């Protein structure tokens, strides 16, 4: 685990801390002809050497695997990503990098895990409740509030695309986390913060139906997340 953390530290420093935005843009424009791409790989080489204390006698194969795989993964991303898929390729890129860090670590440490050890009943329970919080709750709320559809919501809908959906998911995840970690006071802070941001929209619209619509949606979102949090804790005790 300590070796993996060393590799991970080098990756974070090279990919996030010491990679300027102008390097990223230059790589996207010139691809393999970009000198910044090779600066980037050089930075990774430097940090890998530092975390390994410049001792490659034992870990030279893992070092080589990480550096070479990082180069080809970055090149693959540069040529396959489009403007609309940049976000997707960012996550694909990082997942592949982490996968090779694990492979490099496995050359020296036994990190094999059986499915039984990897997915315990508690982890499975948490996954189920996270799916309930993120997806099932959204459908339930949508079914309940679609009986009301204020005209103001349609006419003045100049918000970001799908912003409401993501805000709802995030707030339910926050509330669920606060409940299962016994930080109930944070729920009040979150509700107050959302009310402050929404206050301007509601006062400017002067639409009672829209105000009630938003209030119902917010209370449903918070209420379901709190209920699921309490239910998760109760179910956890039964395992």
N, C-alpha and C positions, 0 to 999 in steps of 0.2 A: 504493500500500500504506500509506503514511504517513497519508493521509486516512482510509482505512478504519479504521486503528488509533485515530485520533482519535474517530471515530464509535463504535467499539467501547468505548473507554474511557468515554465519556459514558454509554453504555448500561449498562455494568457498575456504574458509580457510581450511576446512577439506579434501576436495577432490583434491585440486590443490597446495595449499601453503605448507601444513604440511603433505604431503604424499610422502615420498622419493621413488625413482625409485626401490630401493631394496625391499621395502615393496610390491610394485606391482608385482615384479617378484616372490617373496616368496608366495604371494597369488595365483598366476597363477600355481605355482608348487604344493603347498600343499592344495589349495582350503580351505574347511571348517576346516581343521586341522592346517591351518596357524595361528600362534599366531598374525601375523601382521594384519590379517583381524580384529581381536578383538581390537588391538591397534587402528586401523583405525576407527572403530565404537566408541571406547572410545574418540578419538579426536573429533568426531562429537558431542558426548554427551557433552563434555567439552565446545565447542564453542556455542552450543545451550543454555547451561546454562548461559554462559557469556552474550550472546545477550539478553537473557530473564532476566538478572540480578538475576539469581538463584531464581526467583519467578515462581514456577510451579503451584501455586494455581489456577491461571486463565487459563494457557495454557498447562496444563499437558497432555491433550488428543492430542493436536497437536504435542507436544514434543514426545510423545510415538509413534504416527503415523509416524513421520519423521524417528525416530531411527529404528523402526522395519522394515519399508518399505525399508530403505537404506540397511539394512543387507540382506534382502531377494533378493533385486534387484542385489546387488553385488554378491551374491551366484549364482543367476540365470545366470549372465554374466560369471562367472568363469567356470561354467559347460557347457554352450552352445557355447561359443566363440571358434573358431578355429584360426589357424595362419592366414588363408586367410580372416577371418571375424572379426578380432580384431578391425579394424577401424569402421566397421558398428556397432559392439556392443558397442563401446565407445559412439557413438552418441545416440544409443537406451538407454543405461544406463543413460546418462545425461538427456535425454528427460523424462524418467520415474521418475527420481529424482525430476526434476522441476515440473512434474505433481503432485507429492505428496506434494511438497511445496505449490502449489496452493490449493490443497484440504485441507491441514492443515490450510492455511490462511482463507479459506472459512468457516471454523468452527466458526470463530470469526468476519469475515467481509463479507459483502454482495458484492461479486465480479461478480455477474451474469451479463452477457452481451448478449444482443440480437444480432442476425446476422446482423441486420441493423446498429447497433452501432459499431460492430466489423469491418465490411467491408464497409467502406465508398467509395464514388465514387473516391476520391483521392487515397486511398489505392489500390483500384482495378486497377486504371490507372497505378500506380507505378508497381504493380505486372505484368501487361501486358507488360510494357516496359522492365522490368528486364528479362522476358522470351524472348523478342525480342533480347535483348543484349546478353544473354547467349546462347540460342539455335538457334533461327532463323538466327542470324548473322553468326553463325558458318557454317550453311548449305549453306547460300548464298556465303560466302567466298570460301567454298570447291567447290561449283559448278563452280565458276568463275576460280579458279586457277588450277583445275584438267586438264584443256586443256594443261597445261605445267607440265611436270614431269621430272625434271633434273635427269640424270643418277647418278650424284654425290650424290644426296639426298638418293638414294637407296643403293649405294655401301658403303657410309660412315655413314650410319645411326646407330650410336652407342649411341644415346641419350636415356634418360629414356622413358619408355613406356608411351605413351599418354601425355608426358610432353608438347609438342607443343599445344595440345588442351587446357590444363589447363592454360598455359601461355596466350593463346589467350583470354580465358574467363576472366582471372584476369585483363588483360590489358584493355579490353573493359569495365569491371565494374569500374575500376579506372577512365578511361576517361569519362565515363557516369556520374560518381559521381562528377568529377571535373567540368564538364559542368553545371550540375544542381545546384551546389553550387557556381558557378561563380568563379572558380579558374582555369582560362585558362592557367596561367603561369605554373601550375603543369603538364599540358599535354606536354609542351615543355621539361620539366625536365625528364618526363617518357620516351619520345621518345629518348632523348639524352642518358639516362641510358641504354636503350635497344640497341641503336646503339653501345655503348662502349662494351657491352658484346658480341654482334654479330661480332664486328670488327675482332677479332682474328680468328673466324671460317671462315669468308669470305676471309681474306687475305691468310690464310693457304691453303684454297681450290683452290684458283686461278681459280675459275670457274665463268665466267661472267653470265652464265645461272642461276646458283644457287643464285648468288647475286641478280639478277633481280627477281627471284622467291620469295625470302624472302622479298625483298623490296615491291613487289606488295602485298603480304599477309599482311605485316605490315601496309602499307598505307590504304588498304581496311579495316582492323580491326579498326584502329584509325578513319578513315573517317566515317564508319558506326556508331561507338559509338558516335562521335560528332554529326552526323545528328540526331540520336535518342535522344540525350540529348537536342538538340535545339527543336526538335519536341515535346518532353515531356513538356518542359517549355511553349511552345506555346499552347499546348492542355490544360495544367493546367490552363491557364488564361481563357479558354473558359468555364470551369466548374463553 
